């Protein structure tokens, strides 16, 4: 009997990857007839958060209910990178993390020092406790590396990709043992390729329109329909389990499949614009020989992250990641301009049409202030940055601020009985979808197979 995963983003892919691995390792006759499908309504994958997010990874920046999952996922990211040359294939690298602190007298009162990671304290992060991390008390900068001659640095030793801010100070809040970065789209492409090698079937331009039941009224499969108007088609697929992992589209998928349910999946969209650029001051990956090597090669590439508070140059809290792409190509991603009122489009490929030029213009101005070529005096920084891409992401945020993982009780299914299978959900990861992806995938695969989970996710299950 089959499992169908609805949603081809990083959560759905991670679930399929670990489920296929465990099924491939099994030698039972049942596994030989087992099928695994990923169903994606869009004609292309990774057109929202999974393809355009910042790619920041954290070991322990989470509330207690998420801490175990976060630690597992961080370990899996490192292990995957070591096994499959993640630094060159999807830009995996340990990340030095800064908070930009500025005097913010006009906004927050006399003498207050606004910190860049303040936004993380609002229920989704333990960033205020990162002083316990390995780098936080050292205030070490890139010039401490034996290879500092390979990179451009500011006079204070901070990486020159970030322009010194008047009245601002970069404070170290975490290091590359506790934080890392990836290029999300390239990680997703790797997972997709591996899934296909293990026999996972991927259906694009396809949506599930209703559940099927057997003669006893128990759930037995899904009716699928093409979303391509030029190639209309409908067909049935038998399956034992369905995983709802469609990001912000998850509540919509659930309502379509279970129209008689009085329950709603408590996930809302948080949209965010971003911009990715190249900088002349970040053209070689940072190298830190004092840290453990990742990937087994000679390189030990290091990325840099910066969190900024609202201030005179921007009214929101921008975050910027000097990260790597394939084969050590360097780029700077900047986001933080978020919107909670944008409507979710029908398909993920429609997100591009919703990019607001004024928001991109605003982000560009912020990027130049943070990373443009500094001029003497009070002149504005010079915009010498090359645009790589402009994007809009929709992140799924749950009502509790924590992911929803696990099987849905029958009482929520509007009269549908599941028999020997189940309807499962993996959504609501908010801004932590990339960092929690691999841990979520492993835990969901273990739940589906009836195994003990590798992380304690008891407080993340749907009650």
Long-range contacts (C-beta under 8 A, 24 or more apart in sequence): 1-34, 1-238, 1-239, 1-240, 1-421, 2-34, 2-35, 2-36, 2-37, 2-237, 2-238, 2-239, 2-240, 3-34, 3-35, 3-36, 3-37, 3-239, 3-240, 3-241, 3-242, 3-243, 3-448, 4-37, 4-39, 4-208, 4-222, 4-237, 4-239, 4-241, 4-242, 4-243, 5-36, 5-37, 5-38, 5-39, 5-242, 5-243, 5-245, 6-39, 6-208, 6-242, 6-243, 6-244, 6-245, 6-246, 6-253, 7-38, 7-39, 7-40, 7-243, 7-244, 7-245, 7-246, 7-247, 7-249, 7-250, 7-253, 8-38, 8-39, 8-40, 8-42, 8-45, 8-46, 8-192, 8-202, 8-204, 9-45, 9-46, 9-48, 9-49, 9-50, 9-188, 9-245, 9-246, 9-247, 9-433, 10-50, 10-184, 10-187, 10-188, 10-191, 10-433, 10-434, 10-437, 11-245, 11-247, 11-426, 11-427, 11-429, 11-433, 11-437, 11-440, 11-441, 12-38, 12-40, 12-243, 12-245, 12-246, 12-426, 13-38, 13-50, 13-188, 13-191, 13-192, 13-195, 13-437, 13-441, 14-191, 14-437, 14-438, 14-440, 14-441, 14-442, 14-444, 15-243, 15-245, 15-426, 15-440, 15-441, 15-444, 15-445, 16-191, 16-195, 16-200, 16-441, 17-191, 17-194, 17-195, 17-198, 17-441, 18-438, 18-441, 18-442, 18-444, 18-445, 18-446, 19-441, 19-444, 19-445, 19-448, 19-449, 20-195, 20-198, 20-199, 20-200, 21-198, 21-445, 22-445, 22-446, 22-449, 23-198, 24-198, 24-199, 35-199, 35-201, 36-199, 36-200, 36-201, 37-200, 37-201, 37-202, 37-203, 37-237, 37-239, 38-195, 38-200, 38-201, 38-202, 38-203, 39-203, 39-206, 39-207, 39-208, 39-224, 40-202, 40-203, 40-204, 40-205, 40-206, 41-205, 41-206, 41-207, 41-227, 41-246, 41-249, 41-346, 41-347, 41-348, 42-204, 42-205, 42-227, 42-347, 42-348, 42-349, 43-204, 43-205, 43-227, 43-228, 43-347, 43-349, 44-204, 44-348, 44-349, 45-188, 45-192, 45-204, 46-184, 46-185, 46-188, 46-189, 47-348, 47-349, 47-351, 47-352, 48-247, 48-248, 48-348, 48-351, 48-392, 48-393, 48-394, 49-184, 49-247, 49-393, 49-394, 49-395, 49-433, 49-434, 50-184, 50-185, 50-188, 50-247, 50-433, 50-434, 51-184, 51-185, 51-188, 51-391, 52-184, 52-185, 52-274, 52-389, 52-391, 52-392, 52-393, 53-184, 53-274, 53-393, 53-395, 53-433, 53-434, 54-181, 54-184, 54-274, 54-319, 54-321, 54-323, 54-333, 54-335, 54-434, 55-91, 55-181, 55-182, 55-183, 55-184, 55-187, 55-321, 55-323, 55-333, 55-434, 56-95, 56-179, 56-181, 56-305, 56-319, 56-321, 56-434, 56-435, 57-95, 57-179, 57-180, 57-181, 57-182, 57-434, 57-435, 58-125, 58-174, 58-178, 58-179, 58-432, 58-435, 59-177, 59-178, 59-179, 60-126, 60-133, 60-178, 61-120, 61-125, 61-126, 61-127, 61-130, 62-124, 62-125, 62-126, 62-432, 63-123, 63-124, 63-125, 63-126, 63-401, 63-402, 65-402, 65-459, 65-460, 66-402, 66-403, 66-432, 66-436, 66-460, 68-455, 68-456, 68-457, 69-403, 69-405, 69-436, 69-439, 69-440, 69-443, 69-455, 69-456, 69-457, 69-460, 70-432, 70-435, 70-436, 70-439, 71-455, 72-439, 72-442, 72-443, 72-454, 72-455, 73-435, 73-436, 73-437, 73-438, 73-439, 73-440, 73-455, 74-180, 74-435, 74-439, 76-438, 76-439, 76-442, 77-180, 77-182, 77-435, 77-438, 78-180, 78-294, 80-438, 81-294, 81-295, 82-294, 82-295, 82-296, 84-190, 85-295, 85-296, 85-297, 86-182, 86-187, 86-294, 86-295, 87-294, 87-295, 87-297, 87-299, 87-301, 87-324, 87-328, 88-295, 88-297, 88-326, 88-327, 88-328, 89-186, 89-190, 89-326, 90-182, 90-183, 90-186, 90-187, 90-189, 90-190, 90-326, 91-181, 91-182, 91-183, 91-186, 91-303, 91-323, 91-324, 91-325, 91-326, 91-328, 91-329, 92-180, 92-181, 92-182, 92-187, 92-294, 92-295, 92-324, 93-176, 93-180, 93-181, 93-285, 93-294, 93-301, 93-302, 93-303, 93-323, 93-324, 94-175, 94-176, 94-177, 94-179, 94-180, 94-288, 94-291, 94-294, 94-302, 94-303, 95-174, 95-176, 95-179, 95-180, 95-181, 95-302, 95-303, 95-304, 95-305, 95-321, 95-323, 96-135, 96-140, 96-141, 96-142, 96-172, 96-174, 96-175, 96-176, 96-179, 96-302, 96-303, 96-304, 96-305, 97-130, 97-135, 97-172, 97-173, 97-174, 97-175, 97-179, 97-304, 97-305, 97-306, 97-307, 98-158, 98-162, 98-170, 98-171, 98-172, 98-173, 98-304, 98-305, 98-306, 98-307, 99-170, 99-171, 99-173, 99-306, 99-307, 100-165, 100-168, 100-169, 100-170, 100-171, 100-306, 100-307, 100-308, 100-309, 101-168, 101-169, 101-170, 101-171, 101-309, 102-165, 102-167, 102-168, 102-169, 102-309, 102-311, 103-167, 104-309, 104-310, 104-311, 106-312, 107-310, 107-311, 114-309, 114-310, 114-311, 115-171, 115-307, 115-309, 116-306, 116-307, 116-308, 116-309, 116-317, 116-319, 117-173, 117-307, 118-309, 118-317, 119-307, 119-309, 119-317, 120-307, 123-401, 124-401, 124-430, 124-431, 124-432, 127-173, 127-307, 130-173, 130-174, 130-178, 131-173, 133-173, 133-174, 133-175, 133-177, 133-178, 134-175, 134-177, 134-178, 135-172, 135-174, 135-175, 135-176, 135-177, 135-178, 136-172, 136-173, 136-174, 136-175, 138-172, 138-175, 139-171, 139-172, 140-172, 140-175, 141-170, 141-172, 142-286, 142-288, 142-302, 142-304, 145-286, 145-287, 145-288, 145-289, 145-290, 145-302, 146-289, 146-290, 147-287, 147-288, 147-289, 150-284, 150-286, 150-287, 151-284, 151-286, 151-287, 152-281, 152-282, 159-282, 159-286, 159-304, 159-322, 160-281, 160-282, 161-279, 161-281, 161-282, 161-304, 161-322, 161-332, 161-371, 162-304, 162-306, 162-320, 162-322, 162-370, 162-371, 163-369, 163-370, 163-371, 163-372, 163-373, 163-374, 163-381, 164-374, 165-369, 165-370, 170-306, 173-307, 176-288, 176-291, 176-302, 176-303, 177-291, 179-305, 180-303, 181-303, 181-305, 181-321, 181-323, 181-324, 182-323, 182-434, 183-323, 183-324, 183-325, 183-326, 184-434, 186-325, 186-326, 187-434, 205-231, 207-253, 207-256, 208-242, 208-253, 208-256, 208-257, 209-234, 209-256, 210-256, 210-257, 211-257, 211-258, 211-416, 212-236, 212-238, 213-416, 213-417, 214-419, 216-417, 216-419, 217-417, 218-417, 218-418, 218-419, 219-416, 219-417, 219-418, 219-419, 219-421, 219-423, 220-419, 222-257, 227-347, 239-421, 240-420, 240-421, 240-422, 241-421, 241-422, 241-423, 241-424, 241-448, 242-421, 242-422, 242-423, 242-424, 243-424, 243-425, 243-426, 243-444, 243-448, 244-423, 244-424, 244-425, 244-426, 244-427, 245-425, 245-426, 245-427, 245-444, 246-427, 247-394, 247-395, 247-396, 247-427, 247-433, 248-344, 248-394, 248-395, 248-396, 249-344, 249-348, 250-396, 250-425, 250-427, 250-428, 252-344, 254-425, 257-423, 258-412, 258-413, 258-414, 258-416, 259-414, 260-414, 260-415, 261-412, 261-413, 261-414, 262-414, 263-411, 263-412, 265-404, 265-425, 265-427, 266-398, 266-399, 266-400, 266-404, 266-428, 267-396, 267-397, 267-398, 267-399, 267-404, 267-427, 267-428, 268-340, 268-396, 268-397, 268-398, 268-399, 269-340, 269-342, 269-344, 269-394, 269-395, 269-396, 269-397, 270-338, 270-339, 270-340, 270-394, 270-395, 270-396, 270-397, 270-430, 270-431, 271-338, 271-339, 271-340, 271-342, 271-354, 271-392, 271-393, 271-394, 271-395, 272-335, 272-336, 272-337, 272-338, 272-339, 272-392, 272-393, 272-395, 273-335, 273-337, 273-339, 273-355, 273-356, 273-359, 273-360, 273-363, 273-390, 273-391, 273-392, 274-333, 274-334, 274-335, 274-337, 274-363, 274-390, 274-391, 274-392, 274-393, 275-333, 275-334, 275-335, 275-360, 275-363, 275-364, 275-367, 275-387, 275-389, 275-390, 275-391, 276-331, 276-332, 276-333, 276-334, 276-387, 276-388, 276-389, 276-390, 276-391, 277-331, 277-332, 277-334, 277-367, 277-371, 277-385, 277-386, 277-387, 277-388, 278-330, 278-331, 278-332, 278-385, 278-386, 278-388, 279-330, 279-332, 279-371, 279-384, 279-385, 280-373, 280-384, 281-371, 281-373, 282-322, 282-330, 282-331, 282-332, 283-330, 284-330, 285-324, 285-328, 285-330, 286-322, 299-328, 301-328, 306-370, 308-336, 308-370, 313-365, 313-366, 313-369, 314-362, 314-365, 314-366, 314-369, 318-363, 318-366, 318-370, 320-367, 320-370, 320-371, 331-388, 332-367, 332-371, 332-385, 334-363, 334-366, 334-367, 334-370, 334-371, 335-363, 335-393, 337-362, 337-363, 337-366, 342-394, 344-394, 351-392, 351-393, 351-394, 352-391, 352-392, 354-392, 355-390, 355-391, 355-392, 356-392, 360-390, 395-429, 395-430, 395-431, 395-433, 396-427, 396-428, 396-429, 396-430, 396-433, 397-428, 397-430, 398-427, 398-428, 398-430, 400-428, 401-430, 402-428, 402-459, 402-460, 403-427, 403-428, 403-429, 403-430, 403-432, 403-436, 403-440, 403-460, 404-428, 404-460, 404-461, 404-462, 405-440, 405-443, 405-444, 405-447, 405-457, 405-460, 405-461, 406-447, 406-457, 406-460, 406-461, 406-462, 407-447, 407-461, 407-462, 408-462, 409-462, 409-463, 412-462, 422-448, 424-448, 425-462
